Amino acid sequence: MKPLIKKYRPDEEYFTEERCYITELSNSDYDPEVSIARARVRPGVTTRWHRLVGTTERYSIISGKGLIELDEHEPQEVKAGDTVLIPPMCGQRITNVGSEDLVFLAICTPRFTNEVYQDIDDISE
């Protein structure tokens, strides 16, 4: 791999079926060991229950306030500066419980691909 600087492109943000906005900061075959995405959840919105197959995810909260739910664990409030570690196959969702957008980095190892995503919203309800 050679050094590379990827510029932030807010115009590339897109809305997902998971109910959040995503901006891919780094996610390519060029760096398959990790992906980094900026996620944004509007106030009052809960993302869909989901899990990642063979991929560890970390949420690094940048701003806002959320309620994270992980499998059978008690829901926990998270805020700027907090980090959530999510092992492969761990059911997860997050709710924005604040009055401003909840923004966090979603860091995946190995990198996130659509094939690792499993929606389990209907299973978990």
N, CA, C and O atoms as CSV, one atom per row, in Angstrom:
chain,resi,resn,atom,element,x,y,z
A,1,MET,N,N,0.847,-1.170,0.000
A,1,MET,CA,C,0.000,0.000,0.000
A,1,MET,C,C,0.896,1.238,0.000
A,1,MET,O,O,1.946,1.259,0.643
A,2,LYS,N,N,0.475,2.245,-0.715
A,2,LYS,CA,C,1.170,3.528,-0.733
A,2,LYS,C,C,0.375,4.527,0.092
A,2,LYS,O,O,-0.832,4.361,0.271
A,3,PRO,N,N,1.045,5.574,0.602
A,3,PRO,CA,C,0.317,6.599,1.349
A,3,PRO,C,C,-0.795,7.219,0.490
A,3,PRO,O,O,-0.660,7.362,-0.725
A,4,LEU,N,N,-1.879,7.574,1.152
A,4,LEU,CA,C,-3.033,8.127,0.440
A,4,LEU,C,C,-3.798,9.038,1.385
A,4,LEU,O,O,-3.983,8.715,2.558
A,5,ILE,N,N,-4.238,10.163,0.876
A,5,ILE,CA,C,-5.104,11.063,1.646
A,5,ILE,C,C,-6.453,11.097,0.951
A,5,ILE,O,O,-6.561,11.474,-0.216
A,6,LYS,N,N,-7.475,10.697,1.686
A,6,LYS,CA,C,-8.834,10.721,1.147
A,6,LYS,C,C,-9.550,11.924,1.747
A,6,LYS,O,O,-9.637,12.052,2.968
A,7,LYS,N,N,-10.049,12.786,0.909
A,7,LYS,CA,C,-10.734,13.995,1.353
A,7,LYS,C,C,-12.183,13.682,1.729
A,7,LYS,O,O,-12.849,12.870,1.087
A,8,TYR,N,N,-12.646,14.341,2.775
A,8,TYR,CA,C,-14.031,14.198,3.220
A,8,TYR,C,C,-14.959,14.801,2.172
A,8,TYR,O,O,-14.769,15.940,1.746
A,9,ARG,N,N,-15.962,14.031,1.759
A,9,ARG,CA,C,-16.902,14.453,0.729
A,9,ARG,C,C,-18.328,14.382,1.279
A,9,ARG,O,O,-19.018,13.385,1.066
A,10,PRO,N,N,-18.781,15.431,1.985
A,10,PRO,CA,C,-20.126,15.384,2.561
A,10,PRO,C,C,-21.223,15.225,1.516
A,10,PRO,O,O,-22.314,14.755,1.838
A,11,ASP,N,N,-20.954,15.607,0.274
A,11,ASP,CA,C,-21.944,15.466,-0.794
A,11,ASP,C,C,-22.176,14.007,-1.185
A,11,ASP,O,O,-23.102,13.711,-1.940
A,12,GLU,N,N,-21.340,13.091,-0.677
A,12,GLU,CA,C,-21.494,11.667,-0.975
A,12,GLU,C,C,-22.295,10.923,0.088
A,12,GLU,O,O,-22.404,9.698,0.037
A,13,GLU,N,N,-22.856,11.652,1.047
A,13,GLU,CA,C,-23.690,11.017,2.073
A,13,GLU,C,C,-24.936,10.420,1.416
A,13,GLU,O,O,-25.525,11.016,0.514
A,14,TYR,N,N,-25.326,9.223,1.889
A,14,TYR,CA,C,-26.527,8.580,1.366
A,14,TYR,C,C,-27.337,7.980,2.516
A,14,TYR,O,O,-26.795,7.670,3.577
A,15,PHE,N,N,-28.646,7.823,2.290
A,15,PHE,CA,C,-29.554,7.264,3.290
A,15,PHE,C,C,-29.660,5.769,3.070
A,15,PHE,O,O,-29.771,5.316,1.931
A,16,THR,N,N,-29.626,4.987,4.158
A,16,THR,CA,C,-29.686,3.530,4.056
A,16,THR,C,C,-31.021,2.994,4.552
A,16,THR,O,O,-31.763,3.686,5.249
A,17,GLU,N,N,-31.315,1.757,4.186
A,17,GLU,CA,C,-32.514,1.081,4.692
A,17,GLU,C,C,-32.426,0.856,6.191
A,17,GLU,O,O,-33.433,0.585,6.844
A,18,GLU,N,N,-31.226,0.968,6.732
A,18,GLU,CA,C,-31.024,0.813,8.176
A,18,GLU,C,C,-31.548,2.024,8.955
A,18,GLU,O,O,-31.596,1.999,10.185
A,19,ARG,N,N,-31.943,3.087,8.235
A,19,ARG,CA,C,-32.507,4.323,8.797
A,19,ARG,C,C,-31.445,5.308,9.274
A,19,ARG,O,O,-31.685,6.076,10.205
A,20,CYS,N,N,-30.280,5.288,8.645
A,20,CYS,CA,C,-29.266,6.286,8.974
A,20,CYS,C,C,-28.580,6.765,7.703
A,20,CYS,O,O,-28.696,6.146,6.645
A,21,TYR,N,N,-27.873,7.865,7.826
A,21,TYR,CA,C,-27.121,8.436,6.721
A,21,TYR,C,C,-25.668,7.993,6.851
A,21,TYR,O,O,-25.120,7.977,7.953
A,22,ILE,N,N,-25.043,7.636,5.737
A,22,ILE,CA,C,-23.668,7.143,5.737
A,22,ILE,C,C,-22.827,7.938,4.746
A,22,ILE,O,O,-23.258,8.228,3.630
A,23,THR,N,N,-21.632,8.277,5.173
A,23,THR,CA,C,-20.604,8.801,4.280
A,23,THR,C,C,-19.404,7.873,4.413
A,23,THR,O,O,-18.803,7.782,5.484
A,24,GLU,N,N,-19.058,7.193,3.343
A,24,GLU,CA,C,-17.900,6.296,3.363
A,24,GLU,C,C,-16.635,7.150,3.381
A,24,GLU,O,O,-16.373,7.890,2.432
A,25,LEU,N,N,-15.861,7.053,4.440
A,25,LEU,CA,C,-14.614,7.802,4.538
A,25,LEU,C,C,-13.455,7.008,3.960
A,25,LEU,O,O,-12.547,7.572,3.348
A,26,SER,N,N,-13.491,5.692,4.158
A,26,SER,CA,C,-12.471,4.806,3.601
A,26,SER,C,C,-13.043,3.399,3.561
A,26,SER,O,O,-13.265,2.780,4.602
A,27,ASN,N,N,-13.280,2.899,2.360
A,27,ASN,CA,C,-13.807,1.552,2.200
A,27,ASN,C,C,-13.523,1.095,0.771
A,27,ASN,O,O,-14.288,1.377,-0.151
A,28,SER,N,N,-12.407,0.385,0.607
A,28,SER,CA,C,-12.046,-0.062,-0.741
A,28,SER,C,C,-11.140,-1.282,-0.681
A,28,SER,O,O,-10.586,-1.618,0.366
A,29,ASP,N,N,-11.004,-1.930,-1.819
A,29,ASP,CA,C,-10.081,-3.056,-1.949
A,29,ASP,C,C,-8.647,-2.623,-1.693
A,29,ASP,O,O,-7.797,-3.444,-1.349
A,30,TYR,N,N,-8.380,-1.339,-1.859
A,30,TYR,CA,C,-7.028,-0.814,-1.643
A,30,TYR,C,C,-6.586,-0.998,-0.195
A,30,TYR,O,O,-5.397,-1.163,0.079
A,31,ASP,N,N,-7.545,-0.969,0.731
A,31,ASP,CA,C,-7.257,-1.118,2.163
A,31,ASP,C,C,-8.280,-2.087,2.761
A,31,ASP,O,O,-9.174,-1.659,3.490
A,32,PRO,N,N,-8.162,-3.386,2.465
A,32,PRO,CA,C,-9.193,-4.343,2.848
A,32,PRO,C,C,-9.262,-4.662,4.337
A,32,PRO,O,O,-10.228,-5.281,4.785
A,33,GLU,N,N,-8.267,-4.256,5.107
A,33,GLU,CA,C,-8.252,-4.595,6.534
A,33,GLU,C,C,-9.237,-3.786,7.365
A,33,GLU,O,O,-9.606,-4.202,8.463
A,34,VAL,N,N,-9.670,-2.628,6.851
A,34,VAL,CA,C,-10.518,-1.751,7.660
A,34,VAL,C,C,-11.386,-0.866,6.768
A,34,VAL,O,O,-11.004,-0.522,5.649
A,35,SER,N,N,-12.549,-0.507,7.279
A,35,SER,CA,C,-13.362,0.538,6.641
A,35,SER,C,C,-13.783,1.523,7.727
A,35,SER,O,O,-13.944,1.166,8.894
A,36,ILE,N,N,-13.955,2.768,7.305
A,36,ILE,CA,C,-14.378,3.826,8.212
A,36,ILE,C,C,-15.512,4.580,7.535
A,36,ILE,O,O,-15.369,5.063,6.411
A,37,ALA,N,N,-16.634,4.674,8.228
A,37,ALA,CA,C,-17.783,5.412,7.708
A,37,ALA,C,C,-18.250,6.399,8.765
A,37,ALA,O,O,-18.159,6.137,9.964
A,38,ARG,N,N,-18.750,7.533,8.305
A,38,ARG,CA,C,-19.395,8.506,9.187
A,38,ARG,C,C,-20.884,8.212,9.129
A,38,ARG,O,O,-21.491,8.274,8.059
A,39,ALA,N,N,-21.477,7.891,10.278
A,39,ALA,CA,C,-22.904,7.590,10.353
A,39,ALA,C,C,-23.620,8.738,11.046
A,39,ALA,O,O,-23.098,9.340,11.985
A,40,ARG,N,N,-24.830,9.032,10.567
A,40,ARG,CA,C,-25.626,10.115,11.153
A,40,ARG,C,C,-27.063,9.626,11.312
A,40,ARG,O,O,-27.694,9.169,10.359
A,41,VAL,N,N,-27.564,9.735,12.548
A,41,VAL,CA,C,-28.923,9.301,12.870
A,41,VAL,C,C,-29.708,10.523,13.357
A,41,VAL,O,O,-29.276,11.228,14.269
A,42,ARG,N,N,-30.835,10.755,12.751
A,42,ARG,CA,C,-31.680,11.905,13.095
A,42,ARG,C,C,-32.322,11.704,14.482
A,42,ARG,O,O,-32.489,10.567,14.921
A,43,PRO,N,N,-32.684,12.805,15.174
A,43,PRO,CA,C,-33.331,12.700,16.486
A,43,PRO,C,C,-34.580,11.819,16.441
A,43,PRO,O,O,-35.398,11.924,15.527
A,44,GLY,N,N,-34.707,10.956,17.438
A,44,GLY,CA,C,-35.872,10.087,17.553
A,44,GLY,C,C,-35.838,8.834,16.704
A,44,GLY,O,O,-36.746,8.009,16.798
A,45,VAL,N,N,-34.822,8.668,15.881
A,45,VAL,CA,C,-34.751,7.517,14.975
A,45,VAL,C,C,-33.969,6.373,15.626
A,45,VAL,O,O,-32.954,6.593,16.287
A,46,THR,N,N,-34.463,5.153,15.426
A,46,THR,CA,C,-33.769,3.933,15.841
A,46,THR,C,C,-33.369,3.176,14.589
A,46,THR,O,O,-34.197,2.951,13.707
A,47,THR,N,N,-32.102,2.781,14.505
A,47,THR,CA,C,-31.664,1.983,13.361
A,47,THR,C,C,-32.254,0.577,13.466
A,47,THR,O,O,-32.741,0.171,14.521
A,48,ARG,N,N,-32.203,-0.142,12.374
A,48,ARG,CA,C,-32.737,-1.505,12.367
A,48,ARG,C,C,-31.800,-2.436,13.122
A,48,ARG,O,O,-30.586,-2.236,13.125
A,49,TRP,N,N,-32.375,-3.465,13.768
A,49,TRP,CA,C,-31.568,-4.513,14.367
A,49,TRP,C,C,-30.791,-5.180,13.244
A,49,TRP,O,O,-31.357,-5.528,12.208
A,50,HIS,N,N,-29.500,-5.356,13.453
A,50,HIS,CA,C,-28.676,-6.020,12.453
A,50,HIS,C,C,-27.440,-6.606,13.115
A,50,HIS,O,O,-27.161,-6.345,14.285
A,51,ARG,N,N,-26.705,-7.400,12.347
A,51,ARG,CA,C,-25.435,-7.947,12.802
A,51,ARG,C,C,-24.526,-8.074,11.589
A,51,ARG,O,O,-24.983,-8.071,10.446
A,52,LEU,N,N,-23.235,-8.185,11.859
A,52,LEU,CA,C,-22.252,-8.331,10.793
A,52,LEU,C,C,-21.581,-9.695,10.913
A,52,LEU,O,O,-21.131,-10.079,11.993
A,53,VAL,N,N,-21.516,-10.415,9.820
A,53,VAL,CA,C,-20.914,-11.745,9.777
A,53,VAL,C,C,-19.410,-11.594,9.551
A,53,VAL,O,O,-18.986,-11.019,8.548
A,54,GLY,N,N,-18.601,-12.113,10.484
A,54,GLY,CA,C,-17.162,-12.121,10.314
A,54,GLY,C,C,-16.495,-10.758,10.368
A,54,GLY,O,O,-15.340,-10.622,9.964
A,55,THR,N,N,-17.192,-9.755,10.853
A,55,THR,CA,C,-16.664,-8.390,10.897
A,55,THR,C,C,-16.905,-7.792,12.273
A,55,THR,O,O,-18.021,-7.829,12.793
A,56,THR,N,N,-15.851,-7.243,12.857
A,56,THR,CA,C,-15.954,-6.512,14.114
A,56,THR,C,C,-16.215,-5.052,13.789
A,56,THR,O,O,-15.608,-4.490,12.877
A,57,GLU,N,N,-17.122,-4.443,14.542
A,57,GLU,CA,C,-17.444,-3.032,14.317
A,57,GLU,C,C,-17.219,-2.251,15.603
A,57,GLU,O,O,-17.427,-2.762,16.704
A,58,ARG,N,N,-16.795,-1.020,15.446
A,58,ARG,CA,C,-16.649,-0.107,16.573
A,58,ARG,C,C,-17.381,1.178,16.231
A,58,ARG,O,O,-17.249,1.703,15.125
A,59,TYR,N,N,-18.155,1.686,17.188
A,59,TYR,CA,C,-18.772,3.002,17.037
A,59,TYR,C,C,-17.966,3.965,17.893
A,59,TYR,O,O,-17.794,3.734,19.090
A,60,SER,N,N,-17.478,5.022,17.307
A,60,SER,CA,C,-16.814,6.094,18.041
A,60,SER,C,C,-17.711,7.317,17.943
A,60,SER,O,O,-17.825,7.940,16.887
A,61,ILE,N,N,-18.350,7.653,19.069
A,61,ILE,CA,C,-19.361,8.702,19.061
A,61,ILE,C,C,-18.680,10.068,18.964
A,61,ILE,O,O,-17.794,10.393,19.755
A,62,ILE,N,N,-19.111,10.859,17.981
A,62,ILE,CA,C,-18.546,12.190,17.747
A,62,ILE,C,C,-19.414,13.270,18.377
A,62,ILE,O,O,-18.906,14.172,19.043
A,63,SER,N,N,-20.727,13.176,18.164
A,63,SER,CA,C,-21.631,14.178,18.736
A,63,SER,C,C,-23.024,13.589,18.894
A,63,SER,O,O,-23.385,12.610,18.242
A,64,GLY,N,N,-23.788,14.208,19.769
A,64,GLY,CA,C,-25.138,13.746,20.035
A,64,GLY,C,C,-25.178,12.747,21.176
A,64,GLY,O,O,-24.184,12.508,21.861
A,65,LYS,N,N,-26.370,12.167,21.360
A,65,LYS,CA,C,-26.591,11.229,22.456
A,65,LYS,C,C,-27.406,10.061,21.919
A,65,LYS,O,O,-28.402,10.252,21.221
A,66,GLY,N,N,-26.968,8.842,22.254
A,66,GLY,CA,C,-27.664,7.671,21.757
A,66,GLY,C,C,-27.904,6.643,22.836
A,66,GLY,O,O,-27.352,6.722,23.934
A,67,LEU,N,N,-28.740,5.675,22.504
A,67,LEU,CA,C,-28.993,4.520,23.353
A,67,LEU,C,C,-28.625,3.303,22.520
A,67,LEU,O,O,-29.297,2.986,21.539
A,68,ILE,N,N,-27.547,2.618,22.917
A,68,ILE,CA,C,-27.066,1.466,22.157
A,68,ILE,C,C,-27.635,0.187,22.756
A,68,ILE,O,O,-27.664,0.021,23.976
A,69,GLU,N,N,-28.084,-0.710,21.892
A,69,GLU,CA,C,-28.578,-2.016,22.307
A,69,GLU,C,C,-27.733,-3.071,21.618
A,69,GLU,O,O,-27.555,-3.042,20.401
A,70,LEU,N,N,-27.207,-4.017,22.419
A,70,LEU,CA,C,-26.352,-5.088,21.926
A,70,LEU,C,C,-26.873,-6.419,22.436
A,70,LEU,O,O,-26.818,-6.688,23.636
A,71,ASP,N,N,-27.373,-7.246,21.547
A,71,ASP,CA,C,-27.905,-8.565,21.904
A,71,ASP,C,C,-28.683,-8.523,23.215
A,71,ASP,O,O,-29.635,-7.754,23.344
A,72,GLU,N,N,-28.293,-9.334,24.180
A,72,GLU,CA,C,-29.042,-9.469,25.429
A,72,GLU,C,C,-28.602,-8.483,26.512
A,72,GLU,O,O,-29.109,-8.542,27.632
A,73,HIS,N,N,-27.677,-7.586,26.202
A,73,HIS,CA,C,-27.190,-6.633,27.198
A,73,HIS,C,C,-28.208,-5.524,27.449
A,73,HIS,O,O,-29.021,-5.203,26.582
A,74,GLU,N,N,-28.153,-4.952,28.633
A,74,GLU,CA,C,-29.012,-3.818,28.955
A,74,GLU,C,C,-28.649,-2.644,28.043
A,74,GLU,O,O,-27.467,-2.413,27.789
A,75,PRO,N,N,-29.641,-1.899,27.546
A,75,PRO,CA,C,-29.332,-0.712,26.739
A,75,PRO,C,C,-28.462,0.262,27.546
A,75,PRO,O,O,-28.638,0.414,28.755
A,76,GLN,N,N,-27.536,0.908,26.863
A,76,GLN,CA,C,-26.619,1.854,27.507
A,76,GLN,C,C,-26.641,3.175,26.750
A,76,GLN,O,O,-26.655,3.194,25.520
A,77,GLU,N,N,-26.645,4.277,27.491
A,77,GLU,CA,C,-26.554,5.589,26.853
A,77,GLU,C,C,-25.108,5.859,26.451
A,77,GLU,O,O,-24.181,5.546,27.198
A,78,VAL,N,N,-24.920,6.441,25.271
A,78,VAL,CA,C,-23.595,6.816,24.785
A,78,VAL,C,C,-23.618,8.265,24.337
A,78,VAL,O,O,-24.646,8.795,23.916
A,79,LYS,N,N,-22.434,8.901,24.442
A,79,LYS,CA,C,-22.318,10.312,24.062
A,79,LYS,C,C,-20.936,10.538,23.474
A,79,LYS,O,O,-20.123,9.617,23.406
A,80,ALA,N,N,-20.675,11.764,23.052
A,80,ALA,CA,C,-19.401,12.113,22.425
A,80,ALA,C,C,-18.228,11.620,23.265
A,80,ALA,O,O,-18.194,11.815,24.480
A,81,GLY,N,N,-17.271,10.982,22.604
A,81,GLY,CA,C,-16.086,10.451,23.263
A,81,GLY,C,C,-16.186,8.977,23.606
A,81,GLY,O,O,-15.162,8.334,23.841
A,82,ASP,N,N,-17.405,8.416,23.643
A,82,ASP,CA,C,-17.588,7.001,23.959
A,82,ASP,C,C,-17.286,6.130,22.741
A,82,ASP,O,O,-17.460,6.558,21.600
A,83,THR,N,N,-16.829,4.901,23.001
A,83,THR,CA,C,-16.576,3.917,21.957
A,83,THR,C,C,-17.310,2.636,22.302
A,83,THR,O,O,-17.261,2.174,23.441
A,84,VAL,N,N,-17.985,2.066,21.328
A,84,VAL,CA,C,-18.730,0.823,21.500
A,84,VAL,C,C,-18.031,-0.254,20.667
A,84,VAL,O,O,-17.822,-0.072,19.467
A,85,LEU,N,N,-17.671,-1.369,21.295
A,85,LEU,CA,C,-17.041,-2.490,20.597
A,85,LEU,C,C,-18.102,-3.552,20.318
A,85,LEU,O,O,-18.788,-4.008,21.232
A,86,ILE,N,N,-18.232,-3.941,19.055
A,86,ILE,CA,C,-19.295,-4.862,18.645
A,86,ILE,C,C,-18.666,-6.047,17.910
A,86,ILE,O,O,-18.233,-5.904,16.767
A,87,PRO,N,N,-18.610,-7.221,18.559
A,87,PRO,CA,C,-18.007,-8.386,17.904
A,87,PRO,C,C,-18.872,-8.903,16.755
A,87,PRO,O,O,-20.050,-8.559,16.656
A,88,PRO,N,N,-18.280,-9.735,15.883
A,88,PRO,CA,C,-19.063,-10.338,14.800
A,88,PRO,C,C,-20.290,-11.075,15.343
A,88,PRO,O,O,-20.235,-11.682,16.412
A,89,MET,N,N,-21.381,-11.016,14.605
A,89,MET,CA,C,-22.646,-11.699,14.895
A,89,MET,C,C,-23.382,-11.162,16.118
A,89,MET,O,O,-24.339,-11.784,16.577
A,90,CYS,N,N,-22.959,-10.028,16.650
A,90,CYS,CA,C,-23.648,-9.404,17.784
A,90,CYS,C,C,-24.770,-8.516,17.251
A,90,CYS,O,O,-24.519,-7.569,16.505
A,91,GLY,N,N,-26.001,-8.825,17.635
A,91,GLY,CA,C,-27.122,-7.978,17.249
A,91,GLY,C,C,-26.938,-6.582,17.824
A,91,GLY,O,O,-26.483,-6.411,18.955
A,92,GLN,N,N,-27.305,-5.582,17.014
A,92,GLN,CA,C,-27.073,-4.207,17.428
A,92,GLN,C,C,-28.072,-3.254,16.789
A,92,GLN,O,O,-28.556,-3.476,15.679
A,93,ARG,N,N,-28.363,-2.197,17.518
A,93,ARG,CA,C,-29.084,-1.055,16.973
A,93,ARG,C,C,-28.826,0.118,17.901
A,93,ARG,O,O,-28.445,-0.062,19.057
A,94,ILE,N,N,-29.038,1.327,17.381
A,94,ILE,CA,C,-28.818,2.521,18.187
A,94,ILE,C,C,-29.961,3.493,17.938
A,94,ILE,O,O,-30.446,3.630,16.815
A,95,THR,N,N,-30.383,4.164,19.001
A,95,THR,CA,C,-31.445,5.151,18.936
A,95,THR,C,C,-30.869,6.512,19.275
A,95,THR,O,O,-30.113,6.648,20.238
A,96,ASN,N,N,-31.218,7.516,18.495
A,96,ASN,CA,C,-30.840,8.884,18.830
A,96,ASN,C,C,-31.853,9.385,19.854
A,96,ASN,O,O,-33.022,9.597,19.532
A,97,VAL,N,N,-31.394,9.571,21.092
A,97,VAL,CA,C,-32.277,10.012,22.175
A,97,VAL,C,C,-32.092,11.494,22.478
A,97,VAL,O,O,-32.638,12.001,23.458
A,98,GLY,N,N,-31.328,12.184,21.649
A,98,GLY,CA,C,-31.078,13.606,21.859
A,98,GLY,C,C,-31.896,14.468,20.919
A,98,GLY,O,O,-32.747,13.973,20.180
A,99,SER,N,N,-31.628,15.764,20.956
A,99,SER,CA,C,-32.348,16.725,20.126
A,99,SER,C,C,-31.553,17.147,18.890
A,99,SER,O,O,-32.054,17.903,18.058
A,100,GLU,N,N,-30.325,16.665,18.770
A,100,GLU,CA,C,-29.501,16.955,17.590
A,100,GLU,C,C,-29.101,15.636,16.951
A,100,GLU,O,O,-29.278,14.569,17.540
A,101,ASP,N,N,-28.559,15.718,15.741
A,101,ASP,CA,C,-28.121,14.493,15.070
A,101,ASP,C,C,-27.102,13.743,15.928
A,101,ASP,O,O,-26.245,14.353,16.567
A,102,LEU,N,N,-27.205,12.424,15.932
A,102,LEU,CA,C,-26.206,11.553,16.543
A,102,LEU,C,C,-25.218,11.206,15.433
A,102,LEU,O,O,-25.607,10.649,14.406
A,103,VAL,N,N,-23.943,11.532,15.634
A,103,VAL,CA,C,-22.920,11.296,14.619
A,103,VAL,C,C,-21.832,10.425,15.229
A,103,VAL,O,O,-21.348,10.691,16.329
A,104,PHE,N,N,-21.456,9.378,14.497
A,104,PHE,CA,C,-20.384,8.505,14.989
A,104,PHE,C,C,-19.634,7.905,13.809
A,104,PHE,O,O,-20.143,7.837,12.690
A,105,LEU,N,N,-18.410,7.472,14.092
A,105,LEU,CA,C,-17.641,6.724,13.112
A,105,LEU,C,C,-17.953,5.248,13.310
A,105,LEU,O,O,-17.989,4.763,14.441
A,106,ALA,N,N,-18.177,4.540,12.224
A,106,ALA,CA,C,-18.347,3.095,12.242
A,106,ALA,C,C,-17.084,2.517,11.606
A,106,ALA,O,O,-16.856,2.662,10.405
A,107,ILE,N,N,-16.281,1.868,12.421
A,107,ILE,CA,C,-14.985,1.342,11.986
A,107,ILE,C,C,-15.084,-0.175,11.985
A,107,ILE,O,O,-15.343,-0.784,13.023
A,108,CYS,N,N,-14.879,-0.787,10.823
A,108,CYS,CA,C,-15.050,-2.231,10.675
A,108,CYS,C,C,-13.744,-2.903,10.281
A,108,CYS,O,O,-12.991,-2.400,9.447
A,109,THR,N,N,-13.488,-4.069,10.908
A,109,THR,CA,C,-12.363,-4.911,10.513
A,109,THR,C,C,-12.851,-6.352,10.375
A,109,THR,O,O,-13.491,-6.858,11.297
A,110,PRO,N,N,-12.575,-7.037,9.251
A,110,PRO,CA,C,-12.103,-6.403,8.031
A,110,PRO,C,C,-13.150,-5.438,7.501
A,110,PRO,O,O,-14.205,-5.269,8.113
A,111,ARG,N,N,-12.873,-4.815,6.389
A,111,ARG,CA,C,-13.739,-3.743,5.891
A,111,ARG,C,C,-15.170,-4.223,5.663
A,111,ARG,O,O,-15.414,-5.394,5.373
A,112,PHE,N,N,-16.101,-3.297,5.801
A,112,PHE,CA,C,-17.516,-3.581,5.596
A,112,PHE,C,C,-17.801,-3.805,4.113
A,112,PHE,O,O,-17.335,-3.061,3.250
A,113,THR,N,N,-18.577,-4.852,3.846
A,113,THR,CA,C,-19.157,-5.061,2.516
A,113,THR,C,C,-20.625,-5.411,2.725
A,113,THR,O,O,-21.002,-5.868,3.804
A,114,ASN,N,N,-21.441,-5.205,1.727
A,114,ASN,CA,C,-22.870,-5.494,1.864
A,114,ASN,C,C,-23.134,-6.956,2.193
A,114,ASN,O,O,-24.151,-7.279,2.808
A,115,GLU,N,N,-22.227,-7.844,1.790
A,115,GLU,CA,C,-22.421,-9.278,2.018
A,115,GLU,C,C,-22.366,-9.656,3.499
A,115,GLU,O,O,-22.939,-10.674,3.886
A,116,VAL,N,N,-21.694,-8.866,4.334
A,116,VAL,CA,C,-21.584,-9.221,5.755
A,116,VAL,C,C,-22.778,-8.722,6.576
A,116,VAL,O,O,-22.944,-9.126,7.727
A,117,TYR,N,N,-23.600,-7.861,6.005
A,117,TYR,CA,C,-24.722,-7.256,6.728
A,117,TYR,C,C,-25.911,-8.215,6.768
A,117,TYR,O,O,-26.332,-8.739,5.737
A,118,GLN,N,N,-26.448,-8.440,7.974
A,118,GLN,CA,C,-27.671,-9.225,8.136
A,118,GLN,C,C,-28.694,-8.399,8.907
A,118,GLN,O,O,-28.470,-8.030,10.059
A,119,ASP,N,N,-29.810,-8.116,8.262
A,119,ASP,CA,C,-30.922,-7.423,8.916
A,119,ASP,C,C,-31.664,-8.460,9.751
A,119,ASP,O,O,-32.121,-9.475,9.224
A,120,ILE,N,N,-31.784,-8.208,11.053
A,120,ILE,CA,C,-32.493,-9.142,11.936
A,120,ILE,C,C,-33.644,-8.449,12.661
A,120,ILE,O,O,-34.110,-8.929,13.695
A,121,ASP,N,N,-34.099,-7.326,12.121
A,121,ASP,CA,C,-35.148,-6.541,12.771
A,121,ASP,C,C,-36.406,-7.378,13.015
A,121,ASP,O,O,-36.979,-7.319,14.103
A,122,ASP,N,N,-36.837,-8.145,12.036
A,122,ASP,CA,C,-38.058,-8.945,12.191
A,122,ASP,C,C,-37.847,-10.112,13.145
A,122,ASP,O,O,-38.799,-10.560,13.784
A,123,ILE,N,N,-36.621,-10.614,13.255
A,123,ILE,CA,C,-36.307,-11.738,14.132
A,123,ILE,C,C,-36.287,-11.289,15.582
A,123,ILE,O,O,-36.720,-12.023,16.470
A,124,SER,N,N,-35.779,-10.070,15.828
A,124,SER,CA,C,-35.526,-9.596,17.199
A,124,SER,C,C,-36.737,-8.965,17.860
A,124,SER,O,O,-36.745,-8.801,19.080
A,125,GLU,N,N,-37.733,-8.614,17.120
A,125,GLU,CA,C,-38.889,-7.918,17.716
A,125,GLU,C,C,-39.802,-8.858,18.464
A,125,GLU,O,O,-40.812,-8.425,19.018
